[in-house]
Amino acid sequence: EENLKIDAEINSGILFCNECNRWFPIIDTIPRMLPDEYRDKAKELDFLKSKKDILNEDFFNLDLKPFNLQ
């Protein structure tokens, strides 16, 4: 048996916690997992809007924290 190692780097994306409905952007390969009080609402909502075409519609029906598009 041969072990396969796959190295992957995610340049842009979203991390999501099913427990608390918090989402965190991945920007330029860096997960931006900051406490709510240190998050930049305008910047993160712009990021979320730019990714909405690749996200499942159900994602936007959640009560996203700390920011959502609704």
mmJSON file of the N, C-alpha and C atoms, coordinates in Angstrom:
{"data_MODEL":{"atom_site":{
"group_PDB":["ATOM","ATOM","ATOM","ATOM","ATOM","ATOM","ATOM","ATOM","ATOM","ATOM","ATOM","ATOM","ATOM","ATOM","ATOM","ATOM","ATOM","ATOM","ATOM","ATOM","ATOM","ATOM","ATOM","ATOM","ATOM","ATOM","ATOM","ATOM","ATOM","ATOM","ATOM","ATOM","ATOM","ATOM","ATOM","ATOM","ATOM","ATOM","ATOM","ATOM","ATOM","ATOM","ATOM","ATOM","ATOM","ATOM","ATOM","ATOM","ATOM","ATOM","ATOM","ATOM","ATOM","ATOM","ATOM","ATOM","ATOM","ATOM","ATOM","ATOM","ATOM","ATOM","ATOM","ATOM","ATOM","ATOM","ATOM","ATOM","ATOM","ATOM","ATOM","ATOM","ATOM","ATOM","ATOM","ATOM","ATOM","ATOM","ATOM","ATOM","ATOM","ATOM","ATOM","ATOM","ATOM","ATOM","ATOM","ATOM","ATOM","ATOM","ATOM","ATOM","ATOM","ATOM","ATOM","ATOM","ATOM","ATOM","ATOM","ATOM","ATOM","ATOM","ATOM","ATOM","ATOM","ATOM","ATOM","ATOM","ATOM","ATOM","ATOM","ATOM","ATOM","ATOM","ATOM","ATOM","ATOM","ATOM","ATOM","ATOM","ATOM","ATOM","ATOM","ATOM","ATOM","ATOM","ATOM","ATOM","ATOM","ATOM","ATOM","ATOM","ATOM","ATOM","ATOM","ATOM","ATOM","ATOM","ATOM","ATOM","ATOM","ATOM","ATOM","ATOM","ATOM","ATOM","ATOM","ATOM","ATOM","ATOM","ATOM","ATOM","ATOM","ATOM","ATOM","ATOM","ATOM","ATOM","ATOM","ATOM","ATOM","ATOM","ATOM","ATOM","ATOM","ATOM","ATOM","ATOM","ATOM","ATOM","ATOM","ATOM","ATOM","ATOM","ATOM","ATOM","ATOM","ATOM","ATOM","ATOM","ATOM","ATOM","ATOM","ATOM","ATOM","ATOM","ATOM","ATOM","ATOM","ATOM","ATOM","ATOM","ATOM","ATOM","ATOM","ATOM","ATOM","ATOM","ATOM","ATOM","ATOM","ATOM","ATOM","ATOM","ATOM","ATOM","ATOM","ATOM","ATOM","ATOM"],
"id":[1,2,3,4,5,6,7,8,9,10,11,12,13,14,15,16,17,18,19,20,21,22,23,24,25,26,27,28,29,30,31,32,33,34,35,36,37,38,39,40,41,42,43,44,45,46,47,48,49,50,51,52,53,54,55,56,57,58,59,60,61,62,63,64,65,66,67,68,69,70,71,72,73,74,75,76,77,78,79,80,81,82,83,84,85,86,87,88,89,90,91,92,93,94,95,96,97,98,99,100,101,102,103,104,105,106,107,108,109,110,111,112,113,114,115,116,117,118,119,120,121,122,123,124,125,126,127,128,129,130,131,132,133,134,135,136,137,138,139,140,141,142,143,144,145,146,147,148,149,150,151,152,153,154,155,156,157,158,159,160,161,162,163,164,165,166,167,168,169,170,171,172,173,174,175,176,177,178,179,180,181,182,183,184,185,186,187,188,189,190,191,192,193,194,195,196,197,198,199,200,201,202,203,204,205,206,207,208,209,210],
"type_symbol":["N","C","C","N","C","C","N","C","C","N","C","C","N","C","C","N","C","C","N","C","C","N","C","C","N","C","C","N","C","C","N","C","C","N","C","C","N","C","C","N","C","C","N","C","C","N","C","C","N","C","C","N","C","C","N","C","C","N","C","C","N","C","C","N","C","C","N","C","C","N","C","C","N","C","C","N","C","C","N","C","C","N","C","C","N","C","C","N","C","C","N","C","C","N","C","C","N","C","C","N","C","C","N","C","C","N","C","C","N","C","C","N","C","C","N","C","C","N","C","C","N","C","C","N","C","C","N","C","C","N","C","C","N","C","C","N","C","C","N","C","C","N","C","C","N","C","C","N","C","C","N","C","C","N","C","C","N","C","C","N","C","C","N","C","C","N","C","C","N","C","C","N","C","C","N","C","C","N","C","C","N","C","C","N","C","C","N","C","C","N","C","C","N","C","C","N","C","C","N","C","C","N","C","C","N","C","C","N","C","C"],
"label_atom_id":["N","CA","C","N","CA","C","N","CA","C","N","CA","C","N","CA","C","N","CA","C","N","CA","C","N","CA","C","N","CA","C","N","CA","C","N","CA","C","N","CA","C","N","CA","C","N","CA","C","N","CA","C","N","CA","C","N","CA","C","N","CA","C","N","CA","C","N","CA","C","N","CA","C","N","CA","C","N","CA","C","N","CA","C","N","CA","C","N","CA","C","N","CA","C","N","CA","C","N","CA","C","N","CA","C","N","CA","C","N","CA","C","N","CA","C","N","CA","C","N","CA","C","N","CA","C","N","CA","C","N","CA","C","N","CA","C","N","CA","C","N","CA","C","N","CA","C","N","CA","C","N","CA","C","N","CA","C","N","CA","C","N","CA","C","N","CA","C","N","CA","C","N","CA","C","N","CA","C","N","CA","C","N","CA","C","N","CA","C","N","CA","C","N","CA","C","N","CA","C","N","CA","C","N","CA","C","N","CA","C","N","CA","C","N","CA","C","N","CA","C","N","CA","C","N","CA","C","N","CA","C","N","CA","C","N","CA","C","N","CA","C","N","CA","C"],
"label_alt_id":[null,null,null,null,null,null,null,null,null,null,null,null,null,null,null,null,null,null,null,null,null,null,null,null,null,null,null,null,null,null,null,null,null,null,null,null,null,null,null,null,null,null,null,null,null,null,null,null,null,null,null,null,null,null,null,null,null,null,null,null,null,null,null,null,null,null,null,null,null,null,null,null,null,null,null,null,null,null,null,null,null,null,null,null,null,null,null,null,null,null,null,null,null,null,null,null,null,null,null,null,null,null,null,null,null,null,null,null,null,null,null,null,null,null,null,null,null,null,null,null,null,null,null,null,null,null,null,null,null,null,null,null,null,null,null,null,null,null,null,null,null,null,null,null,null,null,null,null,null,null,null,null,null,null,null,null,null,null,null,null,null,null,null,null,null,null,null,null,null,null,null,null,null,null,null,null,null,null,null,null,null,null,null,null,null,null,null,null,null,null,null,null,null,null,null,null,null,null,null,null,null,null,null,null,null,null,null,null,null,null],
"label_comp_id":["GLU","GLU","GLU","GLU","GLU","GLU","ASN","ASN","ASN","LEU","LEU","LEU","LYS","LYS","LYS","ILE","ILE","ILE","ASP","ASP","ASP","ALA","ALA","ALA","GLU","GLU","GLU","ILE","ILE","ILE","ASN","ASN","ASN","SER","SER","SER","GLY","GLY","GLY","ILE","ILE","ILE","LEU","LEU","LEU","PHE","PHE","PHE","CYS","CYS","CYS","ASN","ASN","ASN","GLU","GLU","GLU","CYS","CYS","CYS","ASN","ASN","ASN","ARG","ARG","ARG","TRP","TRP","TRP","PHE","PHE","PHE","PRO","PRO","PRO","ILE","ILE","ILE","ILE","ILE","ILE","ASP","ASP","ASP","THR","THR","THR","ILE","ILE","ILE","PRO","PRO","PRO","ARG","ARG","ARG","MET","MET","MET","LEU","LEU","LEU","PRO","PRO","PRO","ASP","ASP","ASP","GLU","GLU","GLU","TYR","TYR","TYR","ARG","ARG","ARG","ASP","ASP","ASP","LYS","LYS","LYS","ALA","ALA","ALA","LYS","LYS","LYS","GLU","GLU","GLU","LEU","LEU","LEU","ASP","ASP","ASP","PHE","PHE","PHE","LEU","LEU","LEU","LYS","LYS","LYS","SER","SER","SER","LYS","LYS","LYS","LYS","LYS","LYS","ASP","ASP","ASP","ILE","ILE","ILE","LEU","LEU","LEU","ASN","ASN","ASN","GLU","GLU","GLU","ASP","ASP","ASP","PHE","PHE","PHE","PHE","PHE","PHE","ASN","ASN","ASN","LEU","LEU","LEU","ASP","ASP","ASP","LEU","LEU","LEU","LYS","LYS","LYS","PRO","PRO","PRO","PHE","PHE","PHE","ASN","ASN","ASN","LEU","LEU","LEU","GLN","GLN","GLN"],
"label_asym_id":["A","A","A","A","A","A","A","A","A","A","A","A","A","A","A","A","A","A","A","A","A","A","A","A","A","A","A","A","A","A","A","A","A","A","A","A","A","A","A","A","A","A","A","A","A","A","A","A","A","A","A","A","A","A","A","A","A","A","A","A","A","A","A","A","A","A","A","A","A","A","A","A","A","A","A","A","A","A","A","A","A","A","A","A","A","A","A","A","A","A","A","A","A","A","A","A","A","A","A","A","A","A","A","A","A","A","A","A","A","A","A","A","A","A","A","A","A","A","A","A","A","A","A","A","A","A","A","A","A","A","A","A","A","A","A","A","A","A","A","A","A","A","A","A","A","A","A","A","A","A","A","A","A","A","A","A","A","A","A","A","A","A","A","A","A","A","A","A","A","A","A","A","A","A","A","A","A","A","A","A","A","A","A","A","A","A","A","A","A","A","A","A","A","A","A","A","A","A","A","A","A","A","A","A","A","A","A","A","A","A"],
"label_entity_id":["1","1","1","1","1","1","1","1","1","1","1","1","1","1","1","1","1","1","1","1","1","1","1","1","1","1","1","1","1","1","1","1","1","1","1","1","1","1","1","1","1","1","1","1","1","1","1","1","1","1","1","1","1","1","1","1","1","1","1","1","1","1","1","1","1","1","1","1","1","1","1","1","1","1","1","1","1","1","1","1","1","1","1","1","1","1","1","1","1","1","1","1","1","1","1","1","1","1","1","1","1","1","1","1","1","1","1","1","1","1","1","1","1","1","1","1","1","1","1","1","1","1","1","1","1","1","1","1","1","1","1","1","1","1","1","1","1","1","1","1","1","1","1","1","1","1","1","1","1","1","1","1","1","1","1","1","1","1","1","1","1","1","1","1","1","1","1","1","1","1","1","1","1","1","1","1","1","1","1","1","1","1","1","1","1","1","1","1","1","1","1","1","1","1","1","1","1","1","1","1","1","1","1","1","1","1","1","1","1","1"],
"label_seq_id":[1,1,1,2,2,2,3,3,3,4,4,4,5,5,5,6,6,6,7,7,7,8,8,8,9,9,9,10,10,10,11,11,11,12,12,12,13,13,13,14,14,14,15,15,15,16,16,16,17,17,17,18,18,18,19,19,19,20,20,20,21,21,21,22,22,22,23,23,23,24,24,24,25,25,25,26,26,26,27,27,27,28,28,28,29,29,29,30,30,30,31,31,31,32,32,32,33,33,33,34,34,34,35,35,35,36,36,36,37,37,37,38,38,38,39,39,39,40,40,40,41,41,41,42,42,42,43,43,43,44,44,44,45,45,45,46,46,46,47,47,47,48,48,48,49,49,49,50,50,50,51,51,51,52,52,52,53,53,53,54,54,54,55,55,55,56,56,56,57,57,57,58,58,58,59,59,59,60,60,60,61,61,61,62,62,62,63,63,63,64,64,64,65,65,65,66,66,66,67,67,67,68,68,68,69,69,69,70,70,70],
"pdbx_PDB_ins_code":[null,null,null,null,null,null,null,null,null,null,null,null,null,null,null,null,null,null,null,null,null,null,null,null,null,null,null,null,null,null,null,null,null,null,null,null,null,null,null,null,null,null,null,null,null,null,null,null,null,null,null,null,null,null,null,null,null,null,null,null,null,null,null,null,null,null,null,null,null,null,null,null,null,null,null,null,null,null,null,null,null,null,null,null,null,null,null,null,null,null,null,null,null,null,null,null,null,null,null,null,null,null,null,null,null,null,null,null,null,null,null,null,null,null,null,null,null,null,null,null,null,null,null,null,null,null,null,null,null,null,null,null,null,null,null,null,null,null,null,null,null,null,null,null,null,null,null,null,null,null,null,null,null,null,null,null,null,null,null,null,null,null,null,null,null,null,null,null,null,null,null,null,null,null,null,null,null,null,null,null,null,null,null,null,null,null,null,null,null,null,null,null,null,null,null,null,null,null,null,null,null,null,null,null,null,null,null,null,null,null],
"Cartn_x":[0.837,0.0,0.884,0.563,1.336,0.517,1.147,0.465,0.567,-0.565,-0.582,-0.653,0.175,0.145,-0.226,-1.279,-1.735,-1.584,-0.781,-0.632,-1.546,-2.36,-3.266,-3.277,-3.341,-3.417,-4.671,-5.502,-6.745,-6.48,-6.59,-6.319,-7.471,-8.687,-9.855,-10.996,-11.715,-12.821,-13.459,-14.295,-15.006,-14.96,-14.598,-14.7,-16.017,-16.724,-18.039,-18.142,-18.661,-18.888,-20.377,-20.724,-22.125,-22.676,-21.813,-22.246,-22.774,-22.053,-22.414,-22.845,-22.856,-23.216,-22.287,-21.067,-20.085,-19.344,-19.051,-18.261,-17.032,-15.966,-14.701,-14.114,-13.717,-13.156,-11.713,-11.362,-9.958,-9.564,-8.626,-8.203,-6.704,-6.281,-4.853,-4.215,-4.867,-4.448,-4.496,-4.964,-4.957,-6.393,-6.725,-8.031,-8.108,-9.141,-9.315,-10.276,-9.745,-10.569,-10.365,-10.964,-10.843,-12.1,-11.97,-13.178,-14.061,-15.352,-16.319,-15.951,-15.495,-15.226,-14.046,-13.231,-12.092,-12.315,-13.501,-13.783,-14.226,-13.845,-14.172,-15.441,-16.569,-17.866,-17.938,-17.564,-17.666,-16.81,-15.593,-14.68,-15.177,-15.657,-16.105,-17.421,-18.328,-19.563,-19.273,-18.34,-17.928,-17.362,-16.558,-15.995,-17.116,-18.068,-19.174,-20.002,-20.271,-21.007,-20.259,-18.939,-18.149,-18.131,-18.465,-18.443,-19.835,-20.879,-22.224,-22.625,-22.027,-22.385,-21.817,-20.84,-20.265,-20.724,-21.504,-21.969,-23.372,-23.661,-24.974,-26.005,-27.146,-28.193,-28.626,-28.589,-28.961,-28.06,-26.82,-25.879,-26.424,-27.034,-27.53,-28.866,-29.515,-30.763,-30.518,-29.267,-28.906,-28.815,-28.911,-28.688,-27.182,-26.476,-25.021,-24.543,-23.455,-22.882,-21.433,-20.918,-21.637,-22.343,-22.101,-22.704,-23.39,-24.506,-25.115,-25.59,-25.975,-26.362,-27.802,-28.569,-29.98,-30.187],
"Cartn_y":[-1.169,0.0,1.235,2.133,3.362,4.529,5.311,6.487,7.628,8.209,9.365,10.622,11.55,12.831,13.88,14.589,15.628,16.965,17.793,19.141,20.064,20.766,21.71,22.989,24.068,25.358,26.05,26.487,27.162,28.652,29.237,30.66,31.51,31.054,31.834,30.876,31.15,30.276,30.715,29.839,30.14,28.92,29.163,28.144,28.391,27.324,27.47,26.525,27.024,26.218,25.904,24.63,24.204,24.406,24.465,24.62,26.025,27.049,28.429,29.273,28.691,29.385,30.555,30.482,31.51,31.078,32.069,31.821,32.712,32.218,32.933,32.873,34.005,33.996,33.489,32.874,32.551,33.503,34.397,35.418,35.305,35.143,35.005,33.905,32.758,31.533,31.632,32.747,32.935,32.908,31.922,31.932,33.122,33.933,35.125,34.775,34.069,33.58,34.462,35.628,36.595,36.613,37.018,37.221,38.275,38.188,39.066,40.541,40.977,42.403,42.917,42.014,42.428,42.213,41.753,41.492,42.771,42.88,44.063,43.75,44.273,43.93,44.267,45.471,45.885,44.995,44.744,43.929,42.491,41.935,40.547,40.384,41.347,41.258,41.39,42.24,42.33,40.998,40.365,39.058,38.038,38.011,37.061,37.285,38.537,38.849,38.374,38.484,38.072,36.557,35.816,34.343,33.737,34.56,34.004,33.114,33.287,32.45,31.036,30.817,29.474,28.756,29.45,28.851,28.29,27.27,26.656,27.671,27.734,28.686,28.497,27.253,26.975,27.722,27.955,28.683,30.058,30.725,32.081,32.126,30.971,30.918,30.717,30.523,30.361,31.721,31.713,32.928,33.055,33.555,33.61,34.614,34.271,35.155,35.446,36.598,37.739,38.55,38.264,39.048,38.122,38.572,37.861,38.875,38.399,39.297,39.787,39.262,39.641,40.9],
"Cartn_z":[0.0,0.0,0.0,-0.869,-0.982,-0.423,0.431,0.976,-0.012,-0.317,-1.193,-0.345,-0.683,0.0,-1.032,-0.727,-1.631,-0.92,-1.484,-0.95,-1.728,-1.008,-1.655,-0.844,-1.548,-0.894,-1.401,-0.481,-0.852,-0.869,-2.033,-2.189,-1.668,-1.907,-1.542,-1.227,-0.145,0.205,1.5,2.038,3.275,4.184,5.438,6.472,7.192,7.502,8.136,9.316,10.441,11.638,11.744,11.671,11.793,13.198,14.189,15.577,15.859,15.39,15.746,14.541,13.347,12.099,11.777,12.266,11.916,10.665,9.859,8.651,8.721,8.109,8.119,6.715,6.174,4.828,4.815,3.708,3.42,2.309,2.6,1.64,1.45,0.191,-0.119,0.719,0.79,1.493,3.018,3.571,5.023,5.566,6.419,7.08,8.032,7.9,8.742,9.874,10.872,11.977,13.207,13.146,14.23,15.091,16.359,17.167,16.502,16.735,16.076,16.178,17.343,17.526,16.7,16.154,15.333,13.839,13.486,12.076,11.374,10.102,9.286,8.499,8.979,8.395,6.909,6.521,5.112,4.218,4.625,3.817,3.698,4.806,4.779,4.017,4.108,3.327,1.838,1.46,0.058,-0.413,0.433,0.105,-0.082,0.851,0.773,-0.491,-0.832,-2.057,-3.293,-3.266,-4.43,-4.599,-3.558,-3.61,-3.682,-3.653,-3.54,-4.712,-5.87,-7.016,-6.923,-6.052,-5.93,-4.663,-3.824,-2.582,-2.739,-1.972,-1.96,-1.447,-2.088,-1.701,-0.247,0.24,1.63,2.611,2.228,3.073,3.439,2.475,2.686,3.437,3.592,4.355,5.846,6.232,7.639,8.312,9.602,10.389,10.594,9.579,9.607,10.639,11.284,12.295,11.959,12.253,12.781,11.705,10.42,9.346,8.363,7.794,6.678,5.651,4.49,3.4,3.504,4.415,4.522,5.323],
"occupancy":[1.0,1.0,1.0,1.0,1.0,1.0,1.0,1.0,1.0,1.0,1.0,1.0,1.0,1.0,1.0,1.0,1.0,1.0,1.0,1.0,1.0,1.0,1.0,1.0,1.0,1.0,1.0,1.0,1.0,1.0,1.0,1.0,1.0,1.0,1.0,1.0,1.0,1.0,1.0,1.0,1.0,1.0,1.0,1.0,1.0,1.0,1.0,1.0,1.0,1.0,1.0,1.0,1.0,1.0,1.0,1.0,1.0,1.0,1.0,1.0,1.0,1.0,1.0,1.0,1.0,1.0,1.0,1.0,1.0,1.0,1.0,1.0,1.0,1.0,1.0,1.0,1.0,1.0,1.0,1.0,1.0,1.0,1.0,1.0,1.0,1.0,1.0,1.0,1.0,1.0,1.0,1.0,1.0,1.0,1.0,1.0,1.0,1.0,1.0,1.0,1.0,1.0,1.0,1.0,1.0,1.0,1.0,1.0,1.0,1.0,1.0,1.0,1.0,1.0,1.0,1.0,1.0,1.0,1.0,1.0,1.0,1.0,1.0,1.0,1.0,1.0,1.0,1.0,1.0,1.0,1.0,1.0,1.0,1.0,1.0,1.0,1.0,1.0,1.0,1.0,1.0,1.0,1.0,1.0,1.0,1.0,1.0,1.0,1.0,1.0,1.0,1.0,1.0,1.0,1.0,1.0,1.0,1.0,1.0,1.0,1.0,1.0,1.0,1.0,1.0,1.0,1.0,1.0,1.0,1.0,1.0,1.0,1.0,1.0,1.0,1.0,1.0,1.0,1.0,1.0,1.0,1.0,1.0,1.0,1.0,1.0,1.0,1.0,1.0,1.0,1.0,1.0,1.0,1.0,1.0,1.0,1.0,1.0,1.0,1.0,1.0,1.0,1.0,1.0,1.0,1.0,1.0,1.0,1.0,1.0],
"B_iso_or_equiv":[0.0,0.0,0.0,0.0,0.0,0.0,0.0,0.0,0.0,0.0,0.0,0.0,0.0,0.0,0.0,0.0,0.0,0.0,0.0,0.0,0.0,0.0,0.0,0.0,0.0,0.0,0.0,0.0,0.0,0.0,0.0,0.0,0.0,0.0,0.0,0.0,0.0,0.0,0.0,0.0,0.0,0.0,0.0,0.0,0.0,0.0,0.0,0.0,0.0,0.0,0.0,0.0,0.0,0.0,0.0,0.0,0.0,0.0,0.0,0.0,0.0,0.0,0.0,0.0,0.0,0.0,0.0,0.0,0.0,0.0,0.0,0.0,0.0,0.0,0.0,0.0,0.0,0.0,0.0,0.0,0.0,0.0,0.0,0.0,0.0,0.0,0.0,0.0,0.0,0.0,0.0,0.0,0.0,0.0,0.0,0.0,0.0,0.0,0.0,0.0,0.0,0.0,0.0,0.0,0.0,0.0,0.0,0.0,0.0,0.0,0.0,0.0,0.0,0.0,0.0,0.0,0.0,0.0,0.0,0.0,0.0,0.0,0.0,0.0,0.0,0.0,0.0,0.0,0.0,0.0,0.0,0.0,0.0,0.0,0.0,0.0,0.0,0.0,0.0,0.0,0.0,0.0,0.0,0.0,0.0,0.0,0.0,0.0,0.0,0.0,0.0,0.0,0.0,0.0,0.0,0.0,0.0,0.0,0.0,0.0,0.0,0.0,0.0,0.0,0.0,0.0,0.0,0.0,0.0,0.0,0.0,0.0,0.0,0.0,0.0,0.0,0.0,0.0,0.0,0.0,0.0,0.0,0.0,0.0,0.0,0.0,0.0,0.0,0.0,0.0,0.0,0.0,0.0,0.0,0.0,0.0,0.0,0.0,0.0,0.0,0.0,0.0,0.0,0.0,0.0,0.0,0.0,0.0,0.0,0.0],
"pdbx_formal_charge":[null,null,null,null,null,null,null,null,null,null,null,null,null,null,null,null,null,null,null,null,null,null,null,null,null,null,null,null,null,null,null,null,null,null,null,null,null,null,null,null,null,null,null,null,null,null,null,null,null,null,null,null,null,null,null,null,null,null,null,null,null,null,null,null,null,null,null,null,null,null,null,null,null,null,null,null,null,null,null,null,null,null,null,null,null,null,null,null,null,null,null,null,null,null,null,null,null,null,null,null,null,null,null,null,null,null,null,null,null,null,null,null,null,null,null,null,null,null,null,null,null,null,null,null,null,null,null,null,null,null,null,null,null,null,null,null,null,null,null,null,null,null,null,null,null,null,null,null,null,null,null,null,null,null,null,null,null,null,null,null,null,null,null,null,null,null,null,null,null,null,null,null,null,null,null,null,null,null,null,null,null,null,null,null,null,null,null,null,null,null,null,null,null,null,null,null,null,null,null,null,null,null,null,null,null,null,null,null,null,null],
"auth_seq_id":[1,1,1,2,2,2,3,3,3,4,4,4,5,5,5,6,6,6,7,7,7,8,8,8,9,9,9,10,10,10,11,11,11,12,12,12,13,13,13,14,14,14,15,15,15,16,16,16,17,17,17,18,18,18,19,19,19,20,20,20,21,21,21,22,22,22,23,23,23,24,24,24,25,25,25,26,26,26,27,27,27,28,28,28,29,29,29,30,30,30,31,31,31,32,32,32,33,33,33,34,34,34,35,35,35,36,36,36,37,37,37,38,38,38,39,39,39,40,40,40,41,41,41,42,42,42,43,43,43,44,44,44,45,45,45,46,46,46,47,47,47,48,48,48,49,49,49,50,50,50,51,51,51,52,52,52,53,53,53,54,54,54,55,55,55,56,56,56,57,57,57,58,58,58,59,59,59,60,60,60,61,61,61,62,62,62,63,63,63,64,64,64,65,65,65,66,66,66,67,67,67,68,68,68,69,69,69,70,70,70],
"auth_comp_id":["GLU","GLU","GLU","GLU","GLU","GLU","ASN","ASN","ASN","LEU","LEU","LEU","LYS","LYS","LYS","ILE","ILE","ILE","ASP","ASP","ASP","ALA","ALA","ALA","GLU","GLU","GLU","ILE","ILE","ILE","ASN","ASN","ASN","SER","SER","SER","GLY","GLY","GLY","ILE","ILE","ILE","LEU","LEU","LEU","PHE","PHE","PHE","CYS","CYS","CYS","ASN","ASN","ASN","GLU","GLU","GLU","CYS","CYS","CYS","ASN","ASN","ASN","ARG","ARG","ARG","TRP","TRP","TRP","PHE","PHE","PHE","PRO","PRO","PRO","ILE","ILE","ILE","ILE","ILE","ILE","ASP","ASP","ASP","THR","THR","THR","ILE","ILE","ILE","PRO","PRO","PRO","ARG","ARG","ARG","MET","MET","MET","LEU","LEU","LEU","PRO","PRO","PRO","ASP","ASP","ASP","GLU","GLU","GLU","TYR","TYR","TYR","ARG","ARG","ARG","ASP","ASP","ASP","LYS","LYS","LYS","ALA","ALA","ALA","LYS","LYS","LYS","GLU","GLU","GLU","LEU","LEU","LEU","ASP","ASP","ASP","PHE","PHE","PHE","LEU","LEU","LEU","LYS","LYS","LYS","SER","SER","SER","LYS","LYS","LYS","LYS","LYS","LYS","ASP","ASP","ASP","ILE","ILE","ILE","LEU","LEU","LEU","ASN","ASN","ASN","GLU","GLU","GLU","ASP","ASP","ASP","PHE","PHE","PHE","PHE","PHE","PHE","ASN","ASN","ASN","LEU","LEU","LEU","ASP","ASP","ASP","LEU","LEU","LEU","LYS","LYS","LYS","PRO","PRO","PRO","PHE","PHE","PHE","ASN","ASN","ASN","LEU","LEU","LEU","GLN","GLN","GLN"],
"auth_asym_id":["A","A","A","A","A","A","A","A","A","A","A","A","A","A","A","A","A","A","A","A","A","A","A","A","A","A","A","A","A","A","A","A","A","A","A","A","A","A","A","A","A","A","A","A","A","A","A","A","A","A","A","A","A","A","A","A","A","A","A","A","A","A","A","A","A","A","A","A","A","A","A","A","A","A","A","A","A","A","A","A","A","A","A","A","A","A","A","A","A","A","A","A","A","A","A","A","A","A","A","A","A","A","A","A","A","A","A","A","A","A","A","A","A","A","A","A","A","A","A","A","A","A","A","A","A","A","A","A","A","A","A","A","A","A","A","A","A","A","A","A","A","A","A","A","A","A","A","A","A","A","A","A","A","A","A","A","A","A","A","A","A","A","A","A","A","A","A","A","A","A","A","A","A","A","A","A","A","A","A","A","A","A","A","A","A","A","A","A","A","A","A","A","A","A","A","A","A","A","A","A","A","A","A","A","A","A","A","A","A","A"],
"auth_atom_id":["N","CA","C","N","CA","C","N","CA","C","N","CA","C","N","CA","C","N","CA","C","N","CA","C","N","CA","C","N","CA","C","N","CA","C","N","CA","C","N","CA","C","N","CA","C","N","CA","C","N","CA","C","N","CA","C","N","CA","C","N","CA","C","N","CA","C","N","CA","C","N","CA","C","N","CA","C","N","CA","C","N","CA","C","N","CA","C","N","CA","C","N","CA","C","N","CA","C","N","CA","C","N","CA","C","N","CA","C","N","CA","C","N","CA","C","N","CA","C","N","CA","C","N","CA","C","N","CA","C","N","CA","C","N","CA","C","N","CA","C","N","CA","C","N","CA","C","N","CA","C","N","CA","C","N","CA","C","N","CA","C","N","CA","C","N","CA","C","N","CA","C","N","CA","C","N","CA","C","N","CA","C","N","CA","C","N","CA","C","N","CA","C","N","CA","C","N","CA","C","N","CA","C","N","CA","C","N","CA","C","N","CA","C","N","CA","C","N","CA","C","N","CA","C","N","CA","C","N","CA","C","N","CA","C","N","CA","C","N","CA","C","N","CA","C"],
"pdbx_PDB_model_num":[1,1,1,1,1,1,1,1,1,1,1,1,1,1,1,1,1,1,1,1,1,1,1,1,1,1,1,1,1,1,1,1,1,1,1,1,1,1,1,1,1,1,1,1,1,1,1,1,1,1,1,1,1,1,1,1,1,1,1,1,1,1,1,1,1,1,1,1,1,1,1,1,1,1,1,1,1,1,1,1,1,1,1,1,1,1,1,1,1,1,1,1,1,1,1,1,1,1,1,1,1,1,1,1,1,1,1,1,1,1,1,1,1,1,1,1,1,1,1,1,1,1,1,1,1,1,1,1,1,1,1,1,1,1,1,1,1,1,1,1,1,1,1,1,1,1,1,1,1,1,1,1,1,1,1,1,1,1,1,1,1,1,1,1,1,1,1,1,1,1,1,1,1,1,1,1,1,1,1,1,1,1,1,1,1,1,1,1,1,1,1,1,1,1,1,1,1,1,1,1,1,1,1,1,1,1,1,1,1,1]
}}}
